[in-house]
Amino acid sequence: MTEQHQDAATAAEQNTTHFGFKTVAAQEKVSLVANVFHSVAAKYDVMNDLMSLGIHRLWKRFTIDCSGVRPGHKVLDLAGGTGDLTALFSRRVGPTGQVILADINESMLNVGKDKLRDLGLVNNISYVQANAEALPFADNSFDIITIAFGLRNVTNKDAALRSMFRVLKPGGRLLVLEFSKPTEAWLSKVYDLYSFKLLPAMGQLVANDRESYQYLAESIRMHPDQETLKQMMDDAGFSQTSYHNLTGGIVALHRGYKF
């Protein structure tokens, strides 16, 4: 077990967890994160494009391409927020498939519903407000589960991964797209400058919300690195786990299978 994973386990035992760089009671994190996403929901898509210079769309398309999705598949887009992946999956699974957009945050889910309906994507999409740690679905329900930029906000990541494993069908795959650790020291320095100076200022200017974007930057730094997350997926029962670094490790796509 890595030092990061040990720290997380110790915090869980003490009923505390991280909210950005702060240590809070574990039961408080859900409401604190909820407040962040209630605040940013309306400007979430605009800020995503600005923060990543649009590159988040390429990361998401790469995730779809790695998913092995086919017509007729049943897909869970967990922490799916405003529905970018759901829209892409909806077109791939076709009329015989189904995509469930699930998010713990009602505001984000409502933005996603409105956007997808405006795109005319209604026939094979359903919406569920759900906590990733205790998914309200039957065992062996989904061919594919994705969670994009959501796992770092989950209080008990180990419980969430176990819950995802439970509802995945045998032979199905999980894809975790998340901010991670840059692979080069110079990139880490540039990324830190961007994250802690420019990002909160951008959040203030565009969304009138500096604090939420300060939290988002801090939450990225507190998220497990690539190898630690891979081990967590192994511990949850996934097989053939692997990861692919994107944009120098600023983002990583982890994959695992249920056999």
PyMOL commands that set and color helices and strands:
alter all, ss='L'
color gray80, all
select helices_A, chain A and resi 3-13+26-52+55-67+84-93+106-118+132-134+151-153+157-167+185-207+210-222+226-235+247-249
alter helices_A, ss='H'
color red, helices_A
select strands_A, chain A and resi 16-19+22-25+74-78+98-103+125-129+142-148+168-179+239-246+251-257
alter strands_A, ss='S'
color yellow, strands_A
deselect
rebuild
show_as cartoon
